[in-house]
Amino acid sequence: MLQPIKKIEIIVSYLEVPAVLKVLKKNLIKRYTVINNVSGIGEHGYSGDDLITNSYIMIICTELELAEQLSIAMQPLLKKMGGIFIITDGQWIAH
């Protein structure tokens, strides 16, 4: 049976990952995936081929209100360091 979820995707400099994980912990996010060395092209051009690479963090929230709470908690950090924060609606197979 499909269960509604909120998928959160965060892309930040790998140097900022510890700060992001601290915010996740403070907001009771216990499960996430971190993929290091991601690259792409954005409004500032190509990113990811130099000494400072980016990391991708994915979080699946089954407690839907937790996604909104996290978006509020992340705003000061994102304003300070930059990055991308995306929330999308989805469904997953609960098992």
C-alpha positions as a printed NumPy array, in Angstrom:
array([[  0.   ,   0.   ,   0.   ],
       [  1.306,   3.446,  -0.9  ],
       [  1.886,   5.954,   1.874],
       [  2.142,   9.741,   1.314],
       [  5.553,  11.249,   2.006],
       [  7.508,  14.464,   1.636],
       [ 10.864,  14.038,  -0.085],
       [ 13.465,  16.599,   0.945],
       [ 16.551,  17.162,  -1.163],
       [ 19.407,  19.367,   0.005],
       [ 22.517,  20.221,  -2.002],
       [ 25.32 ,  22.055,  -0.2  ],
       [ 29.096,  22.282,  -0.204],
       [ 30.556,  19.167,   1.402],
       [ 32.141,  21.503,   3.968],
       [ 28.648,  22.432,   5.188],
       [ 27.322,  18.869,   5.59 ],
       [ 28.169,  18.677,   9.332],
       [ 26.173,  21.871,   9.954],
       [ 23.205,  20.485,   7.99 ],
       [ 23.35 ,  17.174,   9.88 ],
       [ 23.337,  19.123,  13.142],
       [ 20.079,  20.829,  12.082],
       [ 18.628,  17.448,  11.088],
       [ 19.49 ,  15.972,  14.479],
       [ 18.056,  18.966,  16.316],
       [ 14.801,  18.473,  14.379],
       [ 14.657,  14.745,  15.152],
       [ 15.53 ,  13.568,  11.637],
       [ 17.187,  10.205,  12.219],
       [ 17.261,   8.743,   8.705],
       [ 18.817,  10.328,   5.641],
       [ 21.13 ,   9.584,   2.741],
       [ 24.248,  11.632,   1.935],
       [ 25.882,  11.34 ,  -1.479],
       [ 29.189,  13.168,  -1.802],
       [ 30.926,  14.54 ,  -4.892],
       [ 27.838,  15.608,  -6.845],
       [ 28.112,  18.086,  -9.704],
       [ 25.823,  20.106, -11.923],
       [ 25.156,  23.402, -13.647],
       [ 23.166,  26.163, -11.964],
       [ 22.824,  29.924, -12.078],
       [ 26.479,  30.277, -11.021],
       [ 27.738,  27.887, -13.697],
       [ 29.267,  24.43 , -13.328],
       [ 29.83 ,  23.195,  -9.801],
       [ 31.64 ,  20.146,  -8.542],
       [ 34.874,  19.888, -10.478],
       [ 37.127,  21.859,  -8.144],
       [ 38.572,  21.334,  -4.681],
       [ 35.275,  22.117,  -2.97 ],
       [ 32.634,  19.647,  -4.119],
       [ 28.957,  19.402,  -3.278],
       [ 26.962,  16.84 ,  -1.367],
       [ 23.369,  15.698,  -1.873],
       [ 21.239,  14.856,   1.151],
       [ 17.902,  13.072,   0.749],
       [ 15.322,  12.718,   3.492],
       [ 11.967,  10.939,   3.325],
       [  9.402,  12.254,   5.827],
       [  6.38 ,  10.132,   6.612],
       [  5.412,  12.681,   9.258],
       [  4.419,  15.355,   6.76 ],
       [  4.527,  18.297,   9.184],
       [  8.174,  17.5  ,   9.903],
       [  9.111,  18.628,   6.373],
       [  7.694,  22.104,   6.969],
       [  9.4  ,  22.281,  10.361],
       [ 12.725,  21.373,   8.766],
       [ 12.317,  23.945,   5.989],
       [ 11.926,  26.669,   8.618],
       [ 14.888,  25.385,  10.628],
       [ 17.146,  25.279,   7.539],
       [ 16.441,  28.822,   6.324],
       [ 19.09 ,  30.635,   8.419],
       [ 21.772,  28.116,   7.434],
       [ 20.894,  28.308,   3.726],
       [ 20.904,  32.124,   3.795],
       [ 24.376,  32.035,   5.344],
       [ 26.025,  29.335,   3.212],
       [ 23.832,  28.947,   0.122],
       [ 22.624,  25.701,  -1.323],
       [ 19.405,  24.131,  -2.556],
       [ 16.475,  22.871,  -0.478],
       [ 13.573,  21.167,  -2.253],
       [ 10.422,  19.534,  -0.868],
       [  8.271,  17.378,  -3.133],
       [  5.156,  15.339,  -2.501],
       [  5.44 ,  11.656,  -3.167],
       [  4.344,   8.196,  -2.225],
       [  6.294,   5.173,  -1.193],
       [  5.578,   1.564,  -0.516],
       [  5.483,   1.082,   3.229],
       [  7.092,  -2.219,   4.156]])
